[in-house]
């Protein structure tokens, strides 16, 4: 079976990391051709891609010619698998993407869309639109999201990473449940042997919804109860003004035992940070629209997690919370946030039991579930 997977690969993007982890085990089932974004001079020296993707389009700037190229390449495949979120192709690129999807469907090509971000209609606010840096009327965005999700559910099978996203697609965008498949975000379970080095880890793109400022507010209390803890803030800054204010607040709360790595980190470096961490904190404040790579990496390394009560986290971490490996807390409550970090910091983690709870999240399992969707697609 010939499968063409359209995805980012060379860009600083979580989807690129997801695809690289999925491609190798998936290749055992089919002939996989990766139709990737085009590499840049700054990215090529870090590439680890023995499969040599076909560089077909510009990240966030898909143009008309590249759209025709993807259409032509898609026609040559038995299945086209799109790793997709809404600004992956850029604003103008969205105009080209949907017609390609429809044409391929009319031509009888089977298609899968892994929808990495699913936005509830109630969460579609002007603040969310402003985060995209595009000046687009909110009413147009709401209408476009509905049309996109509605038509995608009729042109392709849709993979979502959790039941929460599945329910949104079904209840709010009227995608038939027969078209939706839940495949949890994979985890790399082989990266789990390093010893803790006293890291309290905040990792990921830095922007207001991630709640870094809430963790900083709790830092004095955390340092009072765990003086040896070293807060590591690691991730690319997406909102410079927010990051500047967070650092200013950090100065007020003391900068002892704080390490900042404010850039996009390669997978190997990120894995190293998770391996050395004692506790991972995800103090998100607001809506989360897709599965979290941070949560998946924490699971891969059997690390305890303090997390916010956003629906996706609650679903993904339910078993870990029940077994005492994770704690859900309102991150705006600095005292409780600090107490939760302290409780998990001092807890002996049964890593074998933790691993059993996450055994079905390996990338081999993810590839197997994806392959079964390929073979069931008509």
RASULWO-V102944 format. One record per residue. SS is DSSP state (helix for helix, strand for strand, loop for the rest). PHI is phi as a letter, one per 30 degrees, with the letter a starting at -180 (* if undefined). NEAR is the number of other ideal C-beta (glycine too) atoms within 8 Angstrom. Layout:
ss:phi:near
SS:PHI:NEAR
SS:PHI:NEAR
This chain:
ss:phi:near
loop:*:9
strand:c:10
strand:b:15
strand:c:13
strand:c:14
strand:c:13
strand:a:13
loop:d:13
loop:b:13
loop:c:14
loop:d:10
loop:d:5
loop:a:9
helix:d:7
helix:d:12
helix:d:13
helix:d:10
helix:e:13
helix:d:14
helix:d:12
helix:d:10
helix:d:13
helix:d:12
helix:d:8
helix:d:11
helix:d:13
loop:d:9
loop:d:5
loop:c:9
loop:a:10
strand:d:6
strand:c:10
strand:c:11
strand:c:13
strand:c:13
strand:c:13
strand:d:13
loop:d:10
loop:d:9
loop:c:7
loop:e:4
loop:d:5
loop:c:10
helix:d:9
helix:d:5
helix:c:6
loop:d:8
loop:b:5
loop:b:9
loop:d:4
loop:d:8
loop:h:5
loop:e:9
strand:d:9
strand:d:9
strand:c:12
strand:a:17
loop:c:10
loop:e:11
loop:i:10
loop:b:9
loop:d:14
loop:c:11
helix:d:6
helix:d:6
helix:d:11
helix:d:15
helix:d:8
helix:d:10
helix:d:14
helix:d:11
helix:d:8
helix:d:13
helix:d:13
helix:d:9
loop:d:7
loop:c:12
loop:d:7
strand:b:14
strand:c:14
strand:c:14
strand:c:13
strand:c:13
strand:b:11
loop:b:9
loop:d:8
loop:c:9
loop:e:13
loop:c:11
helix:i:11
helix:d:9
helix:d:9
helix:d:15
helix:d:13
helix:d:8
helix:d:13
helix:d:12
helix:d:12
helix:e:9
helix:d:12
helix:e:15
helix:d:10
helix:d:9
helix:d:14
helix:d:12
helix:d:6
loop:d:7
loop:i:5
loop:d:12
strand:d:10
strand:b:15
strand:b:16
strand:b:13
strand:d:12
strand:c:14
loop:d:12
loop:b:8
loop:b:11
loop:c:11
loop:d:9
helix:d:10
helix:d:4
helix:c:9
loop:d:12
loop:c:7
helix:d:6
helix:d:6
helix:d:11
helix:d:12
helix:d:7
helix:d:7
loop:d:9
loop:i:4
loop:c:6
loop:c:2
loop:b:9
loop:e:5
helix:e:10
helix:d:6
helix:d:8
helix:d:11
helix:d:10
helix:d:8
helix:d:9
helix:d:13
helix:d:10
helix:d:9
helix:d:11
helix:d:13
helix:d:11
helix:d:11
helix:e:14
helix:d:15
helix:c:9
helix:c:10
loop:a:12
strand:d:11
strand:c:15
strand:c:13
strand:b:14
loop:c:11
loop:a:12
helix:d:7
helix:e:9
helix:d:14
helix:d:12
helix:d:8
helix:d:12
helix:d:16
helix:d:12
helix:d:5
helix:c:8
helix:c:12
loop:h:7
loop:d:14
loop:e:9
helix:d:7
helix:d:4
helix:c:10
strand:c:14
strand:b:9
strand:c:11
loop:b:11
loop:e:11
loop:e:12
loop:d:14
strand:b:12
loop:c:11
loop:d:11
loop:d:4
loop:c:10
loop:b:11
loop:c:4
loop:d:9
loop:d:4
loop:d:8
loop:b:9
loop:i:7
strand:c:13
strand:c:15
strand:c:13
strand:c:14
strand:b:12
loop:k:10
loop:e:8
strand:c:15
loop:a:9
helix:e:9
helix:d:9
helix:d:12
loop:i:13
helix:e:12
helix:d:11
helix:d:13
helix:d:14
helix:d:11
helix:d:9
helix:d:14
helix:d:13
helix:e:8
helix:d:10
helix:d:14
helix:d:12
helix:d:6
helix:c:8
loop:b:11
loop:d:6
loop:d:6
loop:d:14
strand:c:11
strand:d:13
strand:c:14
strand:c:12
strand:b:11
loop:l:13
loop:d:10
strand:d:9
loop:c:6
loop:b:9
helix:d:6
helix:d:6
helix:d:11
helix:d:12
helix:d:8
helix:d:9
helix:d:12
helix:d:9
helix:d:8
helix:d:11
helix:d:12
helix:d:8
helix:d:6
loop:c:9
loop:j:10
loop:c:5
loop:d:5
loop:h:7
strand:b:12
strand:b:7
strand:c:7
strand:b:9
loop:c:9
loop:a:5
loop:d:5
loop:c:11
loop:d:6
helix:e:8
helix:d:6
helix:d:8
helix:d:12
helix:e:12
helix:d:9
helix:d:14
helix:d:16
helix:d:11
helix:c:10
strand:d:15
strand:d:11
strand:b:13
strand:c:14
strand:c:13
strand:b:15
loop:d:15
loop:e:13
loop:b:10
loop:k:7
loop:d:9
loop:c:11
loop:c:7
loop:a:11
loop:d:12
loop:c:13
helix:d:11
helix:d:10
helix:d:15
helix:d:13
helix:d:15
helix:d:12
helix:d:12
helix:d:13
loop:c:13
loop:h:11
loop:c:13
strand:d:14
strand:b:16
strand:c:15
strand:b:16
loop:d:13
loop:d:8
loop:d:11
helix:e:7
helix:d:13
helix:d:16
helix:e:10
helix:d:10
helix:d:11
loop:c:13
helix:e:8
helix:d:7
helix:d:13
helix:d:11
helix:d:6
loop:c:9
loop:i:6
loop:c:12
strand:b:12
strand:b:11
strand:c:10
loop:a:12
loop:d:8
loop:d:13
loop:d:6
loop:d:8
helix:e:10
helix:d:8
helix:d:9
helix:d:17
helix:d:12
helix:d:8
helix:d:11
helix:d:16
helix:d:11
helix:d:9
helix:d:14
helix:d:12
loop:c:6
loop:d:8
loop:d:3
loop:c:9
loop:d:6
helix:d:8
helix:d:6
helix:d:8
helix:e:13
helix:d:11
helix:d:7
helix:d:10
loop:c:13
helix:e:8
helix:d:6
helix:c:13
strand:d:11
helix:d:12
helix:d:7
helix:d:10
helix:d:15
helix:d:14
helix:d:10
helix:d:10
helix:d:14
helix:d:11
helix:d:8
helix:d:13
helix:e:15
helix:d:7
helix:c:6
loop:d:10
loop:b:3
